[in-house]
Amino acid sequence: FQMDSDKDSMLYVSFNQDNTAFAVGTERGYRIYSLQTPSLTYYERILDGGIGLIEMLYRSNILVLVGGGKYPKYPQNKVILWDDNNGKIITEITFNGYINNVKIKKERIVIVCDKTIYIFNLLNFQQIDTIDADTIENKKGLIAITYEPKVNLIAYPDKAIGYVRVKSYEKGE
């Protein structure tokens, strides 16, 4: 696929959890591309500002957005949970530093800042955990989560250089 111009340049790209679509954050908003049709079709939302991180919740209308680019739509220290059907914010969470990565699944949202990883329950937005003592500064936002509904694992850089730490969360935590 090809973006239209410099003012609509690509800032971020991510697949949804079941690989049926992918989202592209741009300097003007975002695009959602469907992989379920023979030709690559897309939907675009112009937000008059850049989206530096975008994650879809499967094929639902729920997106996670973080501002980015030359003229960010939202501050880069704020996570926006967005309802695309209604074109409005469901909730927003503000942090002290920049957000380097975000992952979402049906029951969790994981936010990576420079020195801390935050885990929230997606259903009620209650914070489940903060990880900072056993990880390093993470400007690249390195994180992986499992998308299997009954498995709640996250992997992130350990404090010991060259090691990865894997942490498990049980249902309901």
VMD Tcl script that builds the backbone (N, CA, C; Angstrom):
set m [mol new atoms 519]
animate dup $m
set s [atomselect $m all]
$s set {name element resname resid chain x y z} {
  {N N PHE 1 A 0.835 -1.175 0.000}
  {CA C PHE 1 A 0.000 0.000 0.000}
  {C C PHE 1 A 0.874 1.230 0.000}
  {N N GLN 2 A 0.306 2.347 -0.379}
  {CA C GLN 2 A 1.074 3.574 -0.479}
  {C C GLN 2 A 0.327 4.692 0.227}
  {N N MET 3 A 1.060 5.495 0.995}
  {CA C MET 3 A 0.463 6.656 1.644}
  {C C MET 3 A 0.369 7.774 0.619}
  {N N ASP 4 A -0.519 8.716 0.858}
  {CA C ASP 4 A -0.831 9.748 -0.126}
  {C C ASP 4 A 0.257 10.797 -0.317}
  {N N SER 5 A 0.852 11.281 0.770}
  {CA C SER 5 A 1.819 12.362 0.639}
  {C C SER 5 A 2.681 12.454 1.885}
  {N N ASP 6 A 3.604 13.409 1.885}
  {CA C ASP 6 A 4.453 13.628 3.054}
  {C C ASP 6 A 3.646 13.988 4.289}
  {N N LYS 7 A 2.589 14.780 4.112}
  {CA C LYS 7 A 1.812 15.195 5.281}
  {C C LYS 7 A 0.979 14.050 5.847}
  {N N ASP 8 A 0.929 12.942 5.143}
  {CA C ASP 8 A 0.211 11.771 5.645}
  {C C ASP 8 A 1.172 10.599 5.823}
  {N N SER 9 A 2.414 10.905 6.197}
  {CA C SER 9 A 3.402 9.842 6.309}
  {C C SER 9 A 3.079 8.905 7.477}
  {N N MET 10 A 3.547 7.685 7.351}
  {CA C MET 10 A 3.297 6.624 8.313}
  {C C MET 10 A 4.178 6.816 9.551}
  {N N LEU 11 A 3.570 6.690 10.742}
  {CA C LEU 11 A 4.297 6.807 11.999}
  {C C LEU 11 A 4.388 5.481 12.747}
  {N N TYR 12 A 3.414 4.584 12.537}
  {CA C TYR 12 A 3.353 3.335 13.291}
  {C C TYR 12 A 2.452 2.369 12.542}
  {N N VAL 13 A 2.723 1.087 12.703}
  {CA C VAL 13 A 1.862 0.070 12.099}
  {C C VAL 13 A 1.792 -1.132 13.040}
  {N N SER 14 A 0.600 -1.711 13.169}
  {CA C SER 14 A 0.439 -2.881 14.045}
  {C C SER 14 A -0.716 -3.753 13.562}
  {N N PHE 15 A -0.543 -5.064 13.679}
  {CA C PHE 15 A -1.623 -6.011 13.395}
  {C C PHE 15 A -2.539 -6.098 14.605}
  {N N ASN 16 A -3.806 -6.444 14.355}
  {CA C ASN 16 A -4.687 -6.748 15.487}
  {C C ASN 16 A -4.368 -8.159 15.981}
  {N N GLN 17 A -5.028 -8.588 17.050}
  {CA C GLN 17 A -4.673 -9.824 17.733}
  {C C GLN 17 A -4.924 -11.086 16.912}
  {N N ASP 18 A -5.906 -11.078 16.018}
  {CA C ASP 18 A -6.175 -12.277 15.216}
  {C C ASP 18 A -5.708 -12.131 13.763}
  {N N ASN 19 A -4.906 -11.107 13.493}
  {CA C ASN 19 A -4.287 -10.877 12.180}
  {C C ASN 19 A -5.293 -10.737 11.038}
  {N N THR 20 A -6.460 -10.193 11.326}
  {CA C THR 20 A -7.462 -9.949 10.280}
  {C C THR 20 A -7.423 -8.513 9.776}
  {N N ALA 21 A -6.623 -7.677 10.438}
  {CA C ALA 21 A -6.518 -6.265 10.044}
  {C C ALA 21 A -5.224 -5.697 10.607}
  {N N PHE 22 A -4.836 -4.532 10.080}
  {CA C PHE 22 A -3.739 -3.809 10.699}
  {C C PHE 22 A -4.058 -2.321 10.689}
  {N N ALA 23 A -3.464 -1.619 11.637}
  {CA C ALA 23 A -3.704 -0.187 11.815}
  {C C ALA 23 A -2.425 0.577 11.517}
  {N N VAL 24 A -2.585 1.753 10.923}
  {CA C VAL 24 A -1.456 2.618 10.596}
  {C C VAL 24 A -1.709 3.987 11.214}
  {N N GLY 25 A -0.815 4.417 12.083}
  {CA C GLY 25 A -0.860 5.780 12.600}
  {C C GLY 25 A -0.162 6.690 11.611}
  {N N THR 26 A -0.766 7.836 11.309}
  {CA C THR 26 A -0.215 8.766 10.329}
  {C C THR 26 A -0.089 10.164 10.938}
  {N N GLU 27 A 0.466 11.069 10.190}
  {CA C GLU 27 A 0.604 12.469 10.617}
  {C C GLU 27 A -0.752 13.168 10.724}
  {N N ARG 28 A -1.798 12.598 10.103}
  {CA C ARG 28 A -3.126 13.239 10.129}
  {C C ARG 28 A -4.187 12.439 10.869}
  {N N GLY 29 A -3.856 11.247 11.348}
  {CA C GLY 29 A -4.855 10.408 12.007}
  {C C GLY 29 A -4.466 8.954 11.903}
  {N N TYR 30 A -5.377 8.141 11.356}
  {CA C TYR 30 A -5.046 6.723 11.206}
  {C C TYR 30 A -5.864 6.076 10.101}
  {N N ARG 31 A -5.382 4.910 9.701}
  {CA C ARG 31 A -6.075 4.052 8.743}
  {C C ARG 31 A -6.160 2.652 9.318}
  {N N ILE 32 A -7.269 1.975 9.023}
  {CA C ILE 32 A -7.461 0.581 9.389}
  {C C ILE 32 A -7.602 -0.195 8.087}
  {N N TYR 33 A -6.741 -1.169 7.872}
  {CA C TYR 33 A -6.760 -1.986 6.664}
  {C C TYR 33 A -7.318 -3.366 6.997}
  {N N SER 34 A -8.252 -3.830 6.193}
  {CA C SER 34 A -8.825 -5.164 6.368}
  {C C SER 34 A -8.050 -6.164 5.536}
  {N N LEU 35 A -7.791 -7.325 6.112}
  {CA C LEU 35 A -7.124 -8.408 5.399}
  {C C LEU 35 A -8.104 -9.533 5.082}
  {N N GLN 36 A -9.393 -9.277 5.252}
  {CA C GLN 36 A -10.414 -10.291 5.033}
  {C C GLN 36 A -11.083 -10.183 3.667}
  {N N THR 37 A -10.615 -9.286 2.838}
  {CA C THR 37 A -11.165 -9.138 1.491}
  {C C THR 37 A -10.062 -9.427 0.483}
  {N N PRO 38 A -10.427 -9.824 -0.739}
  {CA C PRO 38 A -9.402 -10.127 -1.745}
  {C C PRO 38 A -8.477 -8.936 -2.041}
  {N N SER 39 A -9.041 -7.725 -2.031}
  {CA C SER 39 A -8.203 -6.541 -2.234}
  {C C SER 39 A -8.052 -5.827 -0.898}
  {N N LEU 40 A -6.937 -5.165 -0.726}
  {CA C LEU 40 A -6.650 -4.474 0.523}
  {C C LEU 40 A -7.534 -3.233 0.618}
  {N N THR 41 A -8.523 -3.252 1.494}
  {CA C THR 41 A -9.412 -2.100 1.672}
  {C C THR 41 A -9.085 -1.430 2.992}
  {N N TYR 42 A -9.378 -0.139 3.061}
  {CA C TYR 42 A -9.087 0.558 4.298}
  {C C TYR 42 A -10.139 1.599 4.631}
  {N N TYR 43 A -10.153 1.939 5.898}
  {CA C TYR 43 A -10.990 2.991 6.453}
  {C C TYR 43 A -10.036 4.027 7.029}
  {N N GLU 44 A -10.334 5.293 6.841}
  {CA C GLU 44 A -9.445 6.349 7.327}
  {C C GLU 44 A -10.205 7.314 8.229}
  {N N ARG 45 A -9.552 7.727 9.318}
  {CA C ARG 45 A -10.110 8.777 10.163}
  {C C ARG 45 A -9.072 9.897 10.251}
  {N N ILE 46 A -9.464 11.074 9.782}
  {CA C ILE 46 A -8.610 12.258 9.852}
  {C C ILE 46 A -8.853 12.926 11.207}
  {N N LEU 47 A -7.782 13.100 11.970}
  {CA C LEU 47 A -7.895 13.694 13.301}
  {C C LEU 47 A -7.161 15.031 13.417}
  {N N ASP 48 A -6.605 15.521 12.326}
  {CA C ASP 48 A -5.858 16.786 12.328}
  {C C ASP 48 A -4.719 16.777 13.335}
  {N N GLY 49 A -4.042 15.663 13.424}
  {CA C GLY 49 A -2.876 15.521 14.282}
  {C C GLY 49 A -2.325 14.120 14.149}
  {N N GLY 50 A -1.085 13.952 14.549}
  {CA C GLY 50 A -0.407 12.677 14.373}
  {C C GLY 50 A -0.739 11.646 15.431}
  {N N ILE 51 A -0.811 10.391 15.001}
  {CA C ILE 51 A -0.994 9.246 15.888}
  {C C ILE 51 A 0.284 8.406 15.799}
  {N N GLY 52 A 1.069 8.438 16.868}
  {CA C GLY 52 A 2.366 7.764 16.891}
  {C C GLY 52 A 2.299 6.311 17.301}
  {N N LEU 53 A 1.257 5.931 18.040}
  {CA C LEU 53 A 1.021 4.540 18.420}
  {C C LEU 53 A -0.468 4.266 18.267}
  {N N ILE 54 A -0.791 3.120 17.671}
  {CA C ILE 54 A -2.184 2.711 17.542}
  {C C ILE 54 A -2.258 1.197 17.686}
  {N N GLU 55 A -3.192 0.739 18.491}
  {CA C GLU 55 A -3.445 -0.686 18.668}
  {C C GLU 55 A -4.946 -0.907 18.582}
  {N N MET 56 A -5.345 -1.953 17.863}
  {CA C MET 56 A -6.749 -2.327 17.731}
  {C C MET 56 A -7.077 -3.421 18.736}
  {N N LEU 57 A -8.317 -3.466 19.183}
  {CA C LEU 57 A -8.793 -4.575 20.000}
  {C C LEU 57 A -9.573 -5.497 19.071}
  {N N TYR 58 A -8.884 -6.514 18.553}
  {CA C TYR 58 A -9.435 -7.444 17.561}
  {C C TYR 58 A -10.051 -6.658 16.410}
  {N N ARG 59 A -11.278 -6.967 15.997}
  {CA C ARG 59 A -11.957 -6.241 14.907}
  {C C ARG 59 A -13.052 -5.338 15.482}
  {N N SER 60 A -12.881 -4.930 16.724}
  {CA C SER 60 A -13.894 -4.097 17.361}
  {C C SER 60 A -13.666 -2.625 17.038}
  {N N ASN 61 A -14.517 -1.805 17.564}
  {CA C ASN 61 A -14.426 -0.359 17.393}
  {C C ASN 61 A -13.500 0.291 18.419}
  {N N ILE 62 A -12.870 -0.507 19.266}
  {CA C ILE 62 A -12.014 0.018 20.336}
  {C C ILE 62 A -10.560 0.073 19.863}
  {N N LEU 63 A -9.967 1.258 19.995}
  {CA C LEU 63 A -8.571 1.487 19.631}
  {C C LEU 63 A -7.848 2.145 20.792}
  {N N VAL 64 A -6.551 1.925 20.858}
  {CA C VAL 64 A -5.694 2.665 21.782}
  {C C VAL 64 A -4.845 3.597 20.927}
  {N N LEU 65 A -4.843 4.880 21.285}
  {CA C LEU 65 A -4.115 5.891 20.525}
  {C C LEU 65 A -3.154 6.650 21.435}
  {N N VAL 66 A -1.993 6.990 20.879}
  {CA C VAL 66 A -1.041 7.883 21.530}
  {C C VAL 66 A -0.573 8.849 20.452}
  {N N GLY 67 A -0.507 10.112 20.779}
  {CA C GLY 67 A -0.070 11.119 19.810}
  {C C GLY 67 A 1.366 10.913 19.378}
  {N N GLY 68 A 1.692 11.446 18.199}
  {CA C GLY 68 A 3.056 11.344 17.699}
  {C C GLY 68 A 3.246 12.181 16.447}
  {N N GLY 69 A 4.441 12.159 15.919}
  {CA C GLY 69 A 4.747 12.892 14.696}
  {C C GLY 69 A 5.076 14.354 14.958}
  {N N LYS 70 A 5.063 15.144 13.888}
  {CA C LYS 70 A 5.423 16.561 13.971}
  {C C LYS 70 A 4.398 17.363 14.772}
  {N N TYR 71 A 3.130 17.041 14.600}
  {CA C TYR 71 A 2.044 17.740 15.290}
  {C C TYR 71 A 1.114 16.705 15.919}
  {N N PRO 72 A 1.480 16.188 17.097}
  {CA C PRO 72 A 0.687 15.118 17.719}
  {C C PRO 72 A -0.748 15.559 18.016}
  {N N LYS 73 A -1.683 14.661 17.772}
  {CA C LYS 73 A -3.087 14.923 18.102}
  {C C LYS 73 A -3.282 14.974 19.609}
  {N N TYR 74 A -2.611 14.098 20.333}
  {CA C TYR 74 A -2.707 14.021 21.789}
  {C C TYR 74 A -1.305 14.124 22.365}
  {N N PRO 75 A -1.179 14.541 23.626}
  {CA C PRO 75 A 0.150 14.550 24.253}
  {C C PRO 75 A 0.749 13.145 24.248}
  {N N GLN 76 A 2.060 13.079 24.118}
  {CA C GLN 76 A 2.739 11.791 24.012}
  {C C GLN 76 A 2.923 11.102 25.365}
  {N N ASN 77 A 2.337 11.669 26.414}
  {CA C ASN 77 A 2.332 11.033 27.727}
  {C C ASN 77 A 0.910 10.606 28.114}
  {N N LYS 78 A 0.021 10.535 27.126}
  {CA C LYS 78 A -1.375 10.208 27.392}
  {C C LYS 78 A -1.839 9.065 26.501}
  {N N VAL 79 A -2.444 8.045 27.124}
  {CA C VAL 79 A -3.052 6.935 26.384}
  {C C VAL 79 A -4.535 7.251 26.234}
  {N N ILE 80 A -5.015 7.168 25.008}
  {CA C ILE 80 A -6.421 7.428 24.704}
  {C C ILE 80 A -7.081 6.110 24.337}
  {N N LEU 81 A -8.125 5.739 25.046}
  {CA C LEU 81 A -8.956 4.604 24.646}
  {C C LEU 81 A -10.100 5.200 23.839}
  {N N TRP 82 A -10.178 4.831 22.558}
  {CA C TRP 82 A -11.015 5.500 21.567}
  {C C TRP 82 A -12.113 4.569 21.064}
  {N N ASP 83 A -13.318 5.080 20.986}
  {CA C ASP 83 A -14.456 4.378 20.386}
  {C C ASP 83 A -14.607 4.900 18.967}
  {N N ASP 84 A -14.194 4.098 17.999}
  {CA C ASP 84 A -14.204 4.562 16.611}
  {C C ASP 84 A -15.617 4.676 16.041}
  {N N ASN 85 A -16.560 3.851 16.503}
  {CA C ASN 85 A -17.937 3.958 16.010}
  {C C ASN 85 A -18.536 5.319 16.337}
  {N N ASN 86 A -18.276 5.792 17.535}
  {CA C ASN 86 A -18.836 7.077 17.970}
  {C C ASN 86 A -17.876 8.242 17.783}
  {N N GLY 87 A -16.633 7.940 17.402}
  {CA C GLY 87 A -15.646 8.996 17.186}
  {C C GLY 87 A -15.361 9.803 18.437}
  {N N LYS 88 A -15.252 9.099 19.585}
  {CA C LYS 88 A -14.997 9.834 20.825}
  {C C LYS 88 A -14.145 9.031 21.796}
  {N N ILE 89 A -13.597 9.752 22.762}
  {CA C ILE 89 A -12.734 9.165 23.787}
  {C C ILE 89 A -13.594 8.443 24.820}
  {N N ILE 90 A -13.210 7.200 25.140}
  {CA C ILE 90 A -13.852 6.446 26.220}
  {C C ILE 90 A -13.215 6.848 27.544}
  {N N THR 91 A -11.897 6.807 27.575}
  {CA C THR 91 A -11.140 7.228 28.754}
  {C C THR 91 A -9.733 7.578 28.316}
  {N N GLU 92 A -9.026 8.272 29.175}
  {CA C GLU 92 A -7.628 8.600 28.922}
  {C C GLU 92 A -6.842 8.442 30.217}
  {N N ILE 93 A -5.592 8.027 30.060}
  {CA C ILE 93 A -4.717 7.826 31.208}
  {C C ILE 93 A -3.443 8.626 30.942}
  {N N THR 94 A -3.087 9.502 31.882}
  {CA C THR 94 A -1.917 10.362 31.728}
  {C C THR 94 A -0.778 9.847 32.596}
  {N N PHE 95 A 0.435 9.894 32.039}
  {CA C PHE 95 A 1.633 9.433 32.735}
  {C C PHE 95 A 2.634 10.576 32.840}
  {N N ASN 96 A 3.650 10.391 33.680}
  {CA C ASN 96 A 4.658 11.440 33.879}
  {C C ASN 96 A 5.623 11.562 32.715}
  {N N GLY 97 A 5.858 10.465 31.976}
  {CA C GLY 97 A 6.809 10.490 30.868}
  {C C GLY 97 A 6.165 10.037 29.576}
  {N N TYR 98 A 6.959 10.037 28.518}
  {CA C TYR 98 A 6.475 9.595 27.214}
  {C C TYR 98 A 6.069 8.128 27.240}
  {N N ILE 99 A 5.109 7.799 26.414}
  {CA C ILE 99 A 4.667 6.418 26.258}
  {C C ILE 99 A 5.414 5.848 25.064}
  {N N ASN 100 A 6.144 4.762 25.288}
  {CA C ASN 100 A 6.978 4.162 24.249}
  {C C ASN 100 A 6.317 2.995 23.538}
  {N N ASN 101 A 5.302 2.388 24.163}
  {CA C ASN 101 A 4.589 1.287 23.520}
  {C C ASN 101 A 3.327 0.996 24.322}
  {N N VAL 102 A 2.360 0.406 23.639}
  {CA C VAL 102 A 1.100 -0.001 24.256}
  {C C VAL 102 A 0.680 -1.314 23.620}
  {N N LYS 103 A 0.188 -2.238 24.430}
  {CA C LYS 103 A -0.396 -3.487 23.941}
  {C C LYS 103 A -1.756 -3.652 24.604}
  {N N ILE 104 A -2.687 -4.251 23.873}
  {CA C ILE 104 A -4.037 -4.418 24.398}
  {C C ILE 104 A -4.541 -5.812 24.058}
  {N N LYS 105 A -5.305 -6.374 24.966}
  {CA C LYS 105 A -6.044 -7.609 24.730}
  {C C LYS 105 A -7.358 -7.481 25.474}
  {N N LYS 106 A -8.212 -8.480 25.397}
  {CA C LYS 106 A -9.572 -8.336 25.924}
  {C C LYS 106 A -9.636 -7.912 27.378}
  {N N GLU 107 A -8.701 -8.369 28.203}
  {CA C GLU 107 A -8.800 -8.031 29.620}
  {C C GLU 107 A -7.651 -7.167 30.140}
  {N N ARG 108 A -6.694 -6.818 29.287}
  {CA C ARG 108 A -5.515 -6.082 29.749}
  {C C ARG 108 A -5.132 -4.975 28.778}
  {N N ILE 109 A -4.529 -3.942 29.351}
  {CA C ILE 109 A -3.823 -2.948 28.565}
  {C C ILE 109 A -2.478 -2.746 29.247}
  {N N VAL 110 A -1.406 -2.840 28.474}
  {CA C VAL 110 A -0.047 -2.735 28.992}
  {C C VAL 110 A 0.591 -1.503 28.369}
  {N N ILE 111 A 1.106 -0.622 29.210}
  {CA C ILE 111 A 1.687 0.645 28.755}
  {C C ILE 111 A 3.147 0.676 29.180}
  {N N VAL 112 A 4.032 0.955 28.231}
  {CA C VAL 112 A 5.466 1.009 28.497}
  {C C VAL 112 A 5.933 2.453 28.428}
  {N N CYS 113 A 6.447 2.957 29.556}
  {CA C CYS 113 A 7.087 4.271 29.603}
  {C C CYS 113 A 8.594 4.051 29.711}
  {N N ASP 114 A 9.360 5.110 29.864}
  {CA C ASP 114 A 10.821 4.981 29.873}
  {C C ASP 114 A 11.345 3.978 30.895}
  {N N LYS 115 A 10.876 4.084 32.133}
  {CA C LYS 115 A 11.438 3.249 33.203}
  {C C LYS 115 A 10.400 2.381 33.893}
  {N N THR 116 A 9.165 2.412 33.435}
  {CA C THR 116 A 8.092 1.697 34.120}
  {C C THR 116 A 7.128 1.081 33.121}
  {N N ILE 117 A 6.625 -0.105 33.471}
  {CA C ILE 117 A 5.571 -0.770 32.704}
  {C C ILE 117 A 4.333 -0.803 33.593}
  {N N TYR 118 A 3.199 -0.361 33.043}
  {CA C TYR 118 A 1.941 -0.323 33.782}
  {C C TYR 118 A 0.984 -1.332 33.173}
  {N N ILE 119 A 0.283 -2.069 34.025}
  {CA C ILE 119 A -0.698 -3.042 33.559}
  {C C ILE 119 A -2.043 -2.679 34.179}
  {N N PHE 120 A -3.045 -2.520 33.297}
  {CA C PHE 120 A -4.390 -2.145 33.733}
  {C C PHE 120 A -5.382 -3.218 33.326}
  {N N ASN 121 A -6.442 -3.342 34.105}
  {CA C ASN 121 A -7.594 -4.154 33.739}
  {C C ASN 121 A -8.391 -3.329 32.733}
  {N N LEU 122 A -8.619 -3.865 31.549}
  {CA C LEU 122 A -9.306 -3.122 30.495}
  {C C LEU 122 A -10.783 -2.902 30.808}
  {N N LEU 123 A -11.384 -3.775 31.593}
  {CA C LEU 123 A -12.818 -3.673 31.859}
  {C C LEU 123 A -13.166 -2.525 32.797}
  {N N ASN 124 A -12.296 -2.240 33.791}
  {CA C ASN 124 A -12.618 -1.177 34.744}
  {C C ASN 124 A -11.499 -0.133 34.876}
  {N N PHE 125 A -10.447 -0.280 34.102}
  {CA C PHE 125 A -9.304 0.638 34.071}
  {C C PHE 125 A -8.584 0.741 35.408}
  {N N GLN 126 A -8.715 -0.280 36.237}
  {CA C GLN 126 A -7.978 -0.327 37.492}
  {C C GLN 126 A -6.565 -0.816 37.217}
  {N N GLN 127 A -5.597 -0.184 37.858}
  {CA C GLN 127 A -4.212 -0.590 37.691}
  {C C GLN 127 A -3.978 -1.898 38.432}
  {N N ILE 128 A -3.414 -2.879 37.715}
  {CA C ILE 128 A -3.135 -4.198 38.274}
  {C C ILE 128 A -1.726 -4.248 38.835}
  {N N ASP 129 A -0.779 -3.651 38.108}
  {CA C ASP 129 A 0.613 -3.754 38.531}
  {C C ASP 129 A 1.429 -2.630 37.915}
  {N N THR 130 A 2.548 -2.358 38.566}
  {CA C THR 130 A 3.573 -1.453 38.059}
  {C C THR 130 A 4.884 -2.216 38.125}
  {N N ILE 131 A 5.590 -2.274 37.000}
  {CA C ILE 131 A 6.876 -2.972 36.957}
  {C C ILE 131 A 7.951 -1.918 36.745}
  {N N ASP 132 A 8.834 -1.788 37.734}
  {CA C ASP 132 A 9.942 -0.854 37.576}
  {C C ASP 132 A 11.221 -1.352 38.242}
  {N N ALA 133 A 11.097 -2.173 39.268}
  {CA C ALA 133 A 12.275 -2.634 39.999}
  {C C ALA 133 A 13.064 -3.697 39.248}
  {N N ASP 134 A 12.397 -4.467 38.393}
  {CA C ASP 134 A 13.105 -5.565 37.726}
  {C C ASP 134 A 13.222 -5.374 36.218}
  {N N THR 135 A 13.228 -4.112 35.775}
  {CA C THR 135 A 13.441 -3.823 34.359}
  {C C THR 135 A 14.387 -2.635 34.228}
  {N N ILE 136 A 14.835 -2.396 33.012}
  {CA C ILE 136 A 15.770 -1.300 32.740}
  {C C ILE 136 A 15.047 -0.168 32.018}
  {N N GLU 137 A 15.756 0.926 31.783}
  {CA C GLU 137 A 15.197 2.000 30.971}
  {C C GLU 137 A 14.868 1.425 29.595}
  {N N ASN 138 A 13.665 1.706 29.118}
  {CA C ASN 138 A 13.137 1.020 27.933}
  {C C ASN 138 A 12.613 2.037 26.921}
  {N N LYS 139 A 13.488 2.862 26.388}
  {CA C LYS 139 A 13.090 3.904 25.425}
  {C C LYS 139 A 12.522 3.326 24.136}
  {N N LYS 140 A 12.887 2.087 23.805}
  {CA C LYS 140 A 12.360 1.450 22.596}
  {C C LYS 140 A 10.990 0.821 22.829}
  {N N GLY 141 A 10.556 0.754 24.075}
  {CA C GLY 141 A 9.241 0.186 24.379}
  {C C GLY 141 A 9.153 -1.306 24.157}
  {N N LEU 142 A 10.230 -2.015 24.397}
  {CA C LEU 142 A 10.255 -3.458 24.159}
  {C C LEU 142 A 9.314 -4.177 25.122}
  {N N ILE 143 A 8.347 -4.882 24.566}
  {CA C ILE 143 A 7.364 -5.627 25.360}
  {C C ILE 143 A 6.671 -6.625 24.434}
  {N N ALA 144 A 6.292 -7.750 24.982}
  {CA C ALA 144 A 5.481 -8.718 24.233}
  {C C ALA 144 A 4.430 -9.251 25.191}
  {N N ILE 145 A 3.223 -9.470 24.665}
  {CA C ILE 145 A 2.166 -10.061 25.483}
  {C C ILE 145 A 1.540 -11.216 24.700}
  {N N THR 146 A 0.953 -12.143 25.436}
  {CA C THR 146 A 0.233 -13.236 24.782}
  {C C THR 146 A -1.191 -12.780 24.515}
  {N N TYR 147 A -1.739 -13.212 23.385}
  {CA C TYR 147 A -3.110 -12.842 23.031}
  {C C TYR 147 A -4.109 -13.964 23.285}
  {N N GLU 148 A -3.611 -15.123 23.676}
  {CA C GLU 148 A -4.490 -16.228 24.052}
  {C C GLU 148 A -5.308 -15.775 25.259}
  {N N PRO 149 A -6.647 -15.880 25.192}
  {CA C PRO 149 A -7.483 -15.356 26.278}
  {C C PRO 149 A -7.186 -15.924 27.663}
  {N N LYS 150 A -6.831 -17.195 27.751}
  {CA C LYS 150 A -6.634 -17.817 29.065}
  {C C LYS 150 A -5.190 -17.751 29.555}
  {N N VAL 151 A -4.320 -17.122 28.772}
  {CA C VAL 151 A -2.912 -17.024 29.141}
  {C C VAL 151 A -2.550 -15.546 29.233}
  {N N ASN 152 A -2.043 -15.141 30.374}
  {CA C ASN 152 A -1.667 -13.752 30.580}
  {C C ASN 152 A -0.185 -13.654 30.914}
  {N N LEU 153 A 0.630 -13.619 29.877}
  {CA C LEU 153 A 2.072 -13.499 30.036}
  {C C LEU 153 A 2.551 -12.213 29.386}
  {N N ILE 154 A 3.539 -11.585 30.013}
  {CA C ILE 154 A 4.231 -10.477 29.362}
  {C C ILE 154 A 5.725 -10.756 29.447}
  {N N ALA 155 A 6.443 -10.318 28.424}
  {CA C ALA 155 A 7.900 -10.456 28.389}
  {C C ALA 155 A 8.495 -9.071 28.170}
  {N N TYR 156 A 9.552 -8.766 28.914}
  {CA C TYR 156 A 10.157 -7.438 28.850}
  {C C TYR 156 A 11.626 -7.540 29.252}
  {N N PRO 157 A 12.433 -6.523 28.955}
  {CA C PRO 157 A 13.857 -6.578 29.296}
  {C C PRO 157 A 14.061 -6.656 30.808}
  {N N ASP 158 A 14.936 -7.565 31.206}
  {CA C ASP 158 A 15.314 -7.721 32.612}
  {C C ASP 158 A 16.363 -6.668 32.966}
  {N N LYS 159 A 16.548 -6.452 34.236}
  {CA C LYS 159 A 17.593 -5.529 34.693}
  {C C LYS 159 A 18.985 -6.016 34.305}
  {N N ALA 160 A 19.171 -7.330 34.287}
  {CA C ALA 160 A 20.446 -7.905 33.870}
  {C C ALA 160 A 20.530 -7.848 32.343}
  {N N ILE 161 A 21.535 -7.180 31.836}
  {CA C ILE 161 A 21.682 -6.982 30.397}
  {C C ILE 161 A 21.728 -8.320 29.675}
  {N N GLY 162 A 20.935 -8.425 28.605}
  {CA C GLY 162 A 20.902 -9.637 27.806}
  {C C GLY 162 A 19.848 -10.636 28.232}
  {N N TYR 163 A 19.100 -10.340 29.282}
  {CA C TYR 163 A 18.074 -11.253 29.785}
  {C C TYR 163 A 16.676 -10.677 29.561}
  {N N VAL 164 A 15.726 -11.587 29.419}
  {CA C VAL 164 A 14.315 -11.221 29.282}
  {C C VAL 164 A 13.581 -11.809 30.479}
  {N N ARG 165 A 12.703 -11.030 31.045}
  {CA C ARG 165 A 11.881 -11.486 32.167}
  {C C ARG 165 A 10.476 -11.772 31.645}
  {N N VAL 166 A 9.894 -12.878 32.082}
  {CA C VAL 166 A 8.522 -13.246 31.715}
  {C C VAL 166 A 7.707 -13.278 32.988}
  {N N LYS 167 A 6.560 -12.589 32.966}
  {CA C LYS 167 A 5.704 -12.519 34.144}
  {C C LYS 167 A 4.319 -13.003 33.777}
  {N N SER 168 A 3.691 -13.740 34.701}
  {CA C SER 168 A 2.370 -14.304 34.471}
  {C C SER 168 A 1.337 -13.622 35.347}
  {N N TYR 169 A 0.157 -13.388 34.767}
  {CA C TYR 169 A -0.982 -12.848 35.504}
  {C C TYR 169 A -2.144 -13.794 35.349}
  {N N GLU 170 A -2.723 -14.184 36.459}
  {CA C GLU 170 A -3.886 -15.082 36.415}
  {C C GLU 170 A -5.138 -14.275 36.111}
  {N N LYS 171 A -6.169 -14.938 35.603}
  {CA C LYS 171 A -7.460 -14.298 35.365}
  {C C LYS 171 A -7.923 -13.624 36.651}
  {N N GLY 172 A -8.476 -12.423 36.502}
  {CA C GLY 172 A -9.026 -11.725 37.658}
  {C C GLY 172 A -8.037 -10.886 38.425}
  {N N GLU 173 A -6.745 -11.019 38.134}
  {CA C GLU 173 A -5.742 -10.192 38.808}
  {C C GLU 173 A -5.777 -8.794 38.259}
}
mol reanalyze $m
mol bondsrecalc $m
mol representation Tube
mol addrep $m
